[in-house]
Amino acid sequence: MKPNKLLIVAVLLCALSHARAQHYTISDNKRYLLKEGKPFFWLGDTAWELFHRLDRADADYYLQKRAEQGFTVIQAVALAEFDGLAEPNPYGEKPLINNDPTQPNENYFRHVDYIIDKAAAYGLTIAFLPTWGDKVFKSTWGKGPEIFNESNARTYGKWLAMRYKTRPNIIWVLGGDRQPRKDSRDVEIWRAMAAGIAEGAGGNDKVLMSYHPQPNKEGSSEWFHDDEWFDFNMFQTGHCRDTPVYDNIRRSYNRTLVKPVIDAEPIYEDHPVCFNAKENGISSAYDVRKSAYLDLFAGAFGHTYGCHDIWQMYSPNREAVNGPHFFWQQALDLPGALEMKHVRKLMESRPITERVPDQSVVVENALPAAERIQATRGKDYLFVYTAAGKPFSVNPGKISGTQLEAFWFDPRSGKVRDAGKFDNKSVSKFVPPTSGYGHDWVLVVDDASKNYKKP
């Protein structure tokens, strides 16, 4: 029997239509990301130099490793920070012809294609930055050169989106570590690039987009919150210890026009704290854990981990900044990175999209960052993070159920310890198993009738 040609054509058209459909969407309550209609937990890694510095074998190794470690998102830049226009990739290719955004180099972007497709094979999403911000605005750091204007930014954005609109694993991120300047055309340039991406993809509803800023109180919402293309707010908190970014997250969460929010660049592991190792030391796994749990419990839909050695893909005979200590291959197994899988395991263990931040859960709800106690809850469960193992009291009636059961979740190991059962009518005091610097804990409390499994 000969195959039905009309049927074959119909199947191919259906497949193409599905490929072009929006893979990522926003939840009905406008708080969370969905992937193919299901809750998607963003556990990111900042691999800014991935396309620029790694060859295919190294990129494959990196992606496979991160996928095995439980990461879900890789943040990477097409026109990279480290002299990304003048210094070629490992195959001798530069991204643009004559530094012209309207003339992308096909050979360079074939390497980008390979990495994006390999990421998809490992189940990883690429948070794709078309360019680092120094190509729009060089500032006091970054090599630029400044090549973008409104016209070529739109053309470049459209070209990229047309190239990648059938890739199912891309979320678009503009910006790249820059604040739009007052009395400049910066905002208009980024809006033009966003318009080009939307046009190339077939409409704003076909893509998810955000913007990666420098540290500030409002995140990228300061410039773009009301823009149609702008789907969720990103923060960068810089690289200082115990920055109270949870206040910024909460402020964004409480905006009248509701959009999801995330800290897309918190303090990196193995980074000079506040860029001054002599005075402040080097950031640790504990520092990055605190950022993750405090941000998430304050209302973030996901979290990005970062490592100082990995974002720049530090290796022998490579330019480096701010004193990295490990080559990127070694840094993949730093303790903070390995502990991120416990964050994901906990957050996915209970209904994600109904979770809200709620400091009224705990009596001690206004402590500073170093000893912060932060609470979040769903309808029938709650999480309380105590950054330094300080005891705290849980108020009654915050979740459903007459009888509640509790356990301690260890963010270092992912192991649990029973914390007892109690009624939902009176204040209950909890004392973590250990306390002090580096002894953070999460209390999980469930409506006993729900019979949730321990993560």
Disulfide bonds with the S-S distance in Angstrom:
Cys240-Cys274 1.88
